[in-house]
Amino acid sequence: MQRKYGFIKQDEDTKDTDIRYAAPRPGKPLITKSDLTDQVPDCWDQGQTSSCTGHGTMANVYSGYMREG
């Protein structure tokens, strides 16, 4: 029994050429340091509730509210 694993070309997808995913242009300096501590909330103590997923989700939502103002 012979198996063939060939390459099947995929149709072009416009999302693949979206500017958000493009590499930086040559000559443009990259950011070397960034401090985002003012945009995230302090750590919360979940205590004995075992609710790390809920705390993580709400911390993410809260940081979004902080960015919006």
Distance bins in CASP14 RR format, pairs under 12 A and 6 or more apart:
PFRMAT RR
TARGET T0000
AUTHOR 0000-0000-0000
RMODE 2
METHOD distances of the structure
MODEL  1
10 16 0 0 0 0 1 0 0 0 0 0 0
13 21 0 0 0 0 0 1 0 0 0 0 0
14 21 0 0 0 0 0 1 0 0 0 0 0
15 21 0 0 0 0 1 0 0 0 0 0 0
16 22 0 0 0 0 0 1 0 0 0 0 0
17 23 0 0 0 0 0 1 0 0 0 0 0
19 25 0 0 0 0 0 1 0 0 0 0 0
22 28 0 0 0 0 0 1 0 0 0 0 0
23 30 0 0 0 0 0 1 0 0 0 0 0
24 30 1 0 0 1 0 0 0 0 0 0 0
24 31 0 0 0 0 1 0 0 0 0 0 0
36 63 0 0 0 0 1 0 0 0 0 0 0
36 64 0 0 0 0 0 1 0 0 0 0 0
36 66 0 0 0 0 0 1 0 0 0 0 0
36 67 0 0 0 0 1 0 0 0 0 0 0
37 43 0 0 0 0 0 1 0 0 0 0 0
37 63 0 0 0 0 0 1 0 0 0 0 0
37 66 0 0 0 0 0 1 0 0 0 0 0
38 63 0 0 0 0 0 1 0 0 0 0 0
38 66 0 0 0 0 1 0 0 0 0 0 0
38 67 0 0 0 0 1 0 0 0 0 0 0
38 69 0 0 0 0 0 1 0 0 0 0 0
39 59 0 0 0 0 0 1 0 0 0 0 0
39 60 0 0 0 0 0 1 0 0 0 0 0
39 62 0 0 0 0 0 1 0 0 0 0 0
39 63 1 0 0 1 0 0 0 0 0 0 0
39 64 0 0 0 0 1 0 0 0 0 0 0
39 65 0 0 0 0 0 1 0 0 0 0 0
39 66 1 0 0 1 0 0 0 0 0 0 0
39 67 1 0 1 0 0 0 0 0 0 0 0
39 68 0 0 0 0 0 1 0 0 0 0 0
39 69 0 0 0 0 0 1 0 0 0 0 0
40 56 0 0 0 0 0 1 0 0 0 0 0
40 59 1 0 0 1 0 0 0 0 0 0 0
40 60 0 0 0 0 1 0 0 0 0 0 0
40 61 0 0 0 0 0 1 0 0 0 0 0
40 62 0 0 0 0 1 0 0 0 0 0 0
40 63 1 0 1 0 0 0 0 0 0 0 0
40 64 0 0 0 0 1 0 0 0 0 0 0
40 65 0 0 0 0 0 1 0 0 0 0 0
40 66 1 0 0 1 0 0 0 0 0 0 0
40 67 0 0 0 0 1 0 0 0 0 0 0
41 55 0 0 0 0 0 1 0 0 0 0 0
41 56 0 0 0 0 1 0 0 0 0 0 0
41 58 0 0 0 0 1 0 0 0 0 0 0
41 59 1 0 1 0 0 0 0 0 0 0 0
41 60 0 0 0 0 1 0 0 0 0 0 0
41 61 0 0 0 0 1 0 0 0 0 0 0
41 62 1 0 1 0 0 0 0 0 0 0 0
41 63 1 0 1 0 0 0 0 0 0 0 0
41 64 0 0 0 0 1 0 0 0 0 0 0
41 65 0 0 0 0 1 0 0 0 0 0 0
41 66 1 0 0 1 0 0 0 0 0 0 0
41 67 0 0 0 0 0 1 0 0 0 0 0
42 55 0 0 0 0 0 1 0 0 0 0 0
42 59 0 0 0 0 1 0 0 0 0 0 0
42 62 0 0 0 0 0 1 0 0 0 0 0
42 63 0 0 0 0 0 1 0 0 0 0 0
42 66 0 0 0 0 0 1 0 0 0 0 0
43 52 0 0 0 0 0 1 0 0 0 0 0
43 55 0 0 0 0 1 0 0 0 0 0 0
43 56 0 0 0 0 0 1 0 0 0 0 0
43 59 0 0 0 0 1 0 0 0 0 0 0
43 62 0 0 0 0 0 1 0 0 0 0 0
44 51 0 0 0 0 1 0 0 0 0 0 0
44 52 0 0 0 0 1 0 0 0 0 0 0
44 54 0 0 0 0 1 0 0 0 0 0 0
44 55 1 0 1 0 0 0 0 0 0 0 0
44 56 0 0 0 0 1 0 0 0 0 0 0
44 57 0 0 0 0 0 1 0 0 0 0 0
44 58 0 0 0 0 1 0 0 0 0 0 0
44 59 1 0 0 1 0 0 0 0 0 0 0
44 60 0 0 0 0 0 1 0 0 0 0 0
44 62 0 0 0 0 1 0 0 0 0 0 0
44 63 0 0 0 0 0 1 0 0 0 0 0
45 51 0 0 0 0 0 1 0 0 0 0 0
45 52 0 0 0 0 0 1 0 0 0 0 0
45 55 0 0 0 0 1 0 0 0 0 0 0
46 52 1 0 0 1 0 0 0 0 0 0 0
46 53 0 0 0 0 1 0 0 0 0 0 0
46 54 0 0 0 0 1 0 0 0 0 0 0
46 55 1 0 1 0 0 0 0 0 0 0 0
46 56 0 0 0 0 1 0 0 0 0 0 0
46 57 0 0 0 0 0 1 0 0 0 0 0
46 58 0 0 0 0 0 1 0 0 0 0 0
46 59 0 0 0 0 0 1 0 0 0 0 0
47 55 0 0 0 0 1 0 0 0 0 0 0
49 55 0 0 0 0 1 0 0 0 0 0 0
51 57 0 0 0 0 1 0 0 0 0 0 0
51 58 0 0 0 0 1 0 0 0 0 0 0
51 59 0 0 0 0 0 1 0 0 0 0 0
52 58 0 0 0 0 0 1 0 0 0 0 0
52 59 0 0 0 0 0 1 0 0 0 0 0
53 59 0 0 0 0 0 1 0 0 0 0 0
53 60 0 0 0 0 0 1 0 0 0 0 0
54 60 0 0 0 0 1 0 0 0 0 0 0
54 61 0 0 0 0 1 0 0 0 0 0 0
54 62 0 0 0 0 0 1 0 0 0 0 0
55 61 0 0 0 0 0 1 0 0 0 0 0
55 62 0 0 0 0 0 1 0 0 0 0 0
56 62 0 0 0 0 1 0 0 0 0 0 0
56 63 0 0 0 0 1 0 0 0 0 0 0
57 63 0 0 0 0 0 1 0 0 0 0 0
57 64 0 0 0 0 0 1 0 0 0 0 0
58 64 0 0 0 0 0 1 0 0 0 0 0
58 65 0 0 0 0 0 1 0 0 0 0 0
59 65 0 0 0 0 0 1 0 0 0 0 0
59 66 0 0 0 0 0 1 0 0 0 0 0
60 66 0 0 0 0 0 1 0 0 0 0 0
60 67 0 0 0 0 0 1 0 0 0 0 0
61 67 0 0 0 0 0 1 0 0 0 0 0
61 68 0 0 0 0 0 1 0 0 0 0 0
62 68 0 0 0 0 0 1 0 0 0 0 0
62 69 0 0 0 0 0 1 0 0 0 0 0
63 69 0 0 0 0 0 1 0 0 0 0 0
END
